[in-house]
Amino acid sequence: MSKATSIDIYTHAHNMNIAKNFQDKMLTIGKMVNCPESFYEQRLHALASNKNHIALILSYSAKASFILPILQKLNEKNTPCILVSGYQNNPFPQYICEHLGMSNCEELQDRIVQYSSHIALQYVMDILFGCIYNQDRSTNKKYVLNAMDYMDDRKL
């Protein structure tokens, strides 16, 4: 992932907040991450994708209707796809090069909101960022230090 020209995240609903948080972290080390929000934008990004991109699919159940058409197009474009979902939720092994499983003990039908799946997904994405950061820690640390004055305009 650290060598990709772009990381494109495909998700929806409450998972978009986690995707945007990951995007923010990655941008702080100069890595391009796209989080297209609408299904239309997601399809445009899939069309523009290529083998130098990495696609991250975030879905607790991996049953969302937007996933299959996106995966099929990304497969045509030779874009490697990583699915982040519950441990046993990979209905598309023919399209997924890596499956990052997370706790899937939350009942989809018997819940108020997505407490445990939100925490599990945030944890996986934070670990993923940490791994990418540490692959080239000295370069990433230098990038952050050089960017700090520009990004933080407070006079401390």
Beta strands, then each sheet from edge to edge (+ up, - down):
strand 1: 6-10
strand 2: 33-34
strand 3: 53-58
strand 4: 81-86
strand 5: 98-102
sheet 1: 2+ 1+ 3+ 4+ 5+
end
